[in-house]
């Protein structure tokens, strides 16, 4: 299973929220680089931020779910 980035942010809390939404919808979501965002100022930017990743065969559906949540009014 190859993991692919479905969402990228510099906010660990936002990454966990997206992971939680994906898991609730049945995706196998993982957060990568979360500790680097908390440990050193600026390091998160140099490594590409905090990544929410899913298996490559789920990435298109996961991105669609993420974008549909962004487009809906709260």
C-alpha positions, 0 to 999 in steps of 0.5 A: 500500500503506497500512501499519497498526500490528499491534503497538506497544511501547516496546522497540525490540528487542521490535519487531524480534523481532516484525518478524522473526517476521512476516517469517519467516511471509511478512508484509511487516513494517516498524518505525517510530519505532525511532530515536526510542525510542533517541534521546530519553528519553520521546519514544517515549512521546509519539509512541506507541512503536515500531510494527510495521506491515504492509500493511492487507490483512495486519493481521488475520492478522499480529495473530493470529500475534502473539497466538498467539506470546504465548499459547504457553508458552516 
